[in-house]
Amino acid sequence: GQLRWKEETGGYIHGSPVIVDDAVAVTGCDGFFRLIRISDGVEVERVDLGAYIGSSPAYSQKRLYVGTFENQVLSFDLKEKEVAWVYEHARRHFPFYSSPAVTNDLVVIGGRDKMVHGIDRSTGEVRWTFLTRSRVDSSPVVVGQTVLIADARGVLFRLALETGKALWQFDSAGGIQASPAISEGRLVIGTLDGDLYCLGGVDEQ
């Protein structure tokens, strides 16, 4: 329980850090991406991403993926130390508070534009979008060939990863900002009304 180190940034950090090899990657409201060595807290990399960031980054195969307050989703190449691509919807410009889920070929993220976005992981091009009736601050969870995510009205959706088509939905009748947790074929999620739901059969395709 003793403090080993701390690093002061220039703004709030709403997102969670992610472990990258022997370092921790952090983004925040000062607009910087930081890579901090776990052993001693030394900042080994700092890159200005040019936007406030409230979501948590996802990491896979030397790439970080994160949404920003500037209506964008970024892919950052840790090997080249540069932004690999930037995604922005052509018409709807709203911040991303949701944190992305990453598969072998797709980045899925919810937006305050009342949409869930399926983005090609290699190119940053949109594969599909799914329109909800309220903002999506909840972060997605991938189960098999589907993704589960909730909107602020309290509706939980299960979408096909390939197409973004809705397979089923459940209305909790209470607002949801939380992200679903999955274990042993069951989904657990809490609402702003103080209710906790457990849904079964989640591992069924």
C-alpha positions in Angstrom: 0.0 0.0 0.0 3.0 2.4 -0.1 3.2 5.0 -2.9 5.7 3.9 -5.5 5.4 6.9 -7.8 3.0 9.4 -9.3 2.8 11.5 -12.4 1.1 14.9 -12.6 -0.7 15.7 -15.9 -2.2 18.9 -17.1 -5.9 17.9 -16.8 -8.4 15.5 -15.4 -8.0 11.8 -16.2 -11.5 10.2 -16.6 -10.3 7.2 -18.5 -8.6 4.1 -17.2 -5.0 3.3 -18.0 -4.0 0.3 -20.1 -0.9 -1.8 -19.6 1.5 -1.9 -22.6 4.4 -4.3 -22.0 6.4 -2.8 -19.2 4.6 0.6 -19.3 1.2 2.1 -18.7 -0.6 4.2 -21.4 -2.7 7.1 -20.1 -4.8 9.7 -22.0 -6.7 12.6 -20.4 -8.2 16.0 -20.7 -4.9 17.7 -21.3 -4.9 16.1 -24.7 -1.7 14.1 -24.3 -1.0 10.4 -24.7 1.6 9.3 -22.1 3.6 6.2 -21.8 4.9 5.7 -18.2 7.3 3.0 -17.1 5.7 0.9 -14.5 8.8 0.1 -12.5 9.7 3.7 -11.6 7.1 6.1 -13.0 9.4 7.7 -15.6 7.5 9.2 -18.6 9.1 7.6 -21.6 6.7 9.0 -24.3 4.4 12.0 -24.6 2.4 12.8 -27.7 -0.1 15.7 -28.2 -3.3 14.2 -29.6 -4.9 17.6 -30.0 -8.1 16.8 -28.2 -9.6 16.3 -24.7 -10.0 12.6 -24.0 -12.6 11.1 -21.6 -12.7 7.5 -22.7 -10.2 4.7 -21.8 -7.8 3.5 -24.6 -7.9 0.0 -25.9 -4.7 -1.7 -26.8 -3.9 -4.5 -29.3 -0.9 -5.4 -31.5 1.1 -2.2 -30.9 -1.9 0.1 -31.5 -3.9 2.2 -29.1 -7.5 3.1 -30.0 -9.4 5.9 -28.2 -12.3 8.3 -28.6 -12.0 12.1 -28.1 -14.1 15.2 -27.3 -13.4 16.4 -30.8 -15.8 13.9 -32.3 -13.0 11.5 -33.4 -11.7 8.0 -32.9 -7.9 7.7 -33.1 -5.6 4.8 -33.8 -2.1 5.5 -32.4 0.8 3.4 -33.6 3.2 2.8 -30.7 6.0 1.5 -32.9 6.0 4.5 -35.2 5.0 7.0 -32.5 2.3 8.6 -34.6 -1.4 8.6 -35.3 -2.1 5.9 -37.8 -5.7 7.0 -38.7 -8.5 9.3 -37.6 -12.1 8.4 -37.9 -14.9 11.0 -37.8 -18.5 10.5 -38.9 -19.3 12.5 -42.0 -22.4 14.3 -40.6 -22.9 13.7 -36.9 -20.3 15.5 -34.8 -20.5 14.6 -31.1 -17.9 13.6 -28.4 -17.0 10.0 -27.7 -17.1 9.1 -24.0 -17.5 5.4 -24.6 -14.3 3.3 -24.6 -13.7 1.1 -27.7 -13.7 -2.7 -28.0 -11.2 -4.2 -30.4 -11.4 -7.4 -32.4 -9.0 -8.8 -35.1 -10.5 -6.5 -37.7 -12.9 -4.1 -36.1 -13.0 -1.2 -33.6 -16.5 -0.8 -32.0 -17.4 2.4 -29.9 -20.5 4.2 -28.8 -20.9 8.0 -29.3 -22.9 10.9 -28.0 -24.2 11.1 -31.5 -26.7 8.4 -30.6 -24.8 5.8 -32.6 -22.7 2.8 -32.3 -19.8 2.8 -34.8 -18.1 -0.2 -36.3 -14.7 1.0 -37.7 -12.2 -1.0 -39.8 -9.2 -1.6 -37.6 -6.7 -1.3 -40.4 -7.9 1.7 -42.4 -10.2 3.7 -40.0 -13.0 3.5 -42.5 -16.5 3.0 -41.3 -17.9 -0.5 -41.7 -21.3 0.2 -40.2 -23.2 2.3 -37.8 -26.2 1.5 -35.6 -28.6 4.3 -34.6 -30.0 4.4 -31.0 -32.5 6.9 -29.6 -30.1 8.4 -27.0 -26.4 8.9 -26.4 -24.1 5.9 -25.8 -21.6 6.4 -23.0 -21.6 2.7 -22.2 -18.6 0.8 -23.5 -19.1 -2.3 -25.7 -18.3 -5.9 -24.9 -17.6 -8.4 -27.6 -19.1 -11.9 -27.2 -18.4 -14.3 -30.1 -19.6 -12.6 -33.3 -21.7 -10.1 -31.5 -21.3 -6.9 -29.4 -23.3 -5.8 -26.4 -23.8 -2.2 -25.5 -26.4 0.1 -23.8 -27.7 3.6 -24.5 -28.5 6.3 -22.0 -32.2 5.6 -22.1 -31.5 2.2 -20.6 -31.8 0.0 -23.6 -29.3 -2.8 -24.0 -28.5 -3.9 -27.5 -26.9 -7.0 -29.0 -25.5 -6.3 -32.5 -24.0 -8.5 -35.1 -20.3 -7.7 -35.4 -20.2 -8.2 -39.2 -23.1 -5.9 -40.0 -24.1 -3.9 -36.9 -27.7 -5.3 -37.2 -29.6 -5.5 -34.0 -30.2 -9.1 -32.9 -32.2 -8.3 -29.8 -32.7 -5.6 -27.2 -33.8 -5.3 -23.6 -35.3 -2.1 -22.1 -34.3 -1.7 -18.4 -36.6 1.3 -18.0 -33.7 3.1 -16.3 -30.8 5.1 -17.7 -27.5 3.3 -18.3 -24.0 4.8 -18.3 -22.3 1.6 -17.1 -20.7 -1.0 -19.3 -21.9 -4.7 -19.3 -19.9 -7.4 -17.5 -20.0 -10.9 -18.9 -19.3 -14.2 -17.2 -20.4 -17.8 -17.7 -23.0 -16.8 -20.3 -24.6 -14.1 -18.1 -24.6 -10.3 -18.5 -24.7 -8.0 -15.4 -25.3 -4.3 -15.6 -26.5 -1.6 -13.3 -28.8 1.4 -14.1 -29.1 5.0 -12.8 -32.3 3.9 -11.0 -30.3 1.7 -8.7 -31.3 -1.6 -10.2 -28.9 -4.4 -11.1 -29.9 -6.7 -13.9 -28.5 -10.2 -14.7 -29.5 -11.6 -18.1 -28.8 -15.2 -19.2 -28.0 -16.8 -22.5 -25.5 -14.2 -23.5 -23.0 -16.9 -24.9 -25.7 -18.2 -27.3 -25.1 -17.0 -30.9 
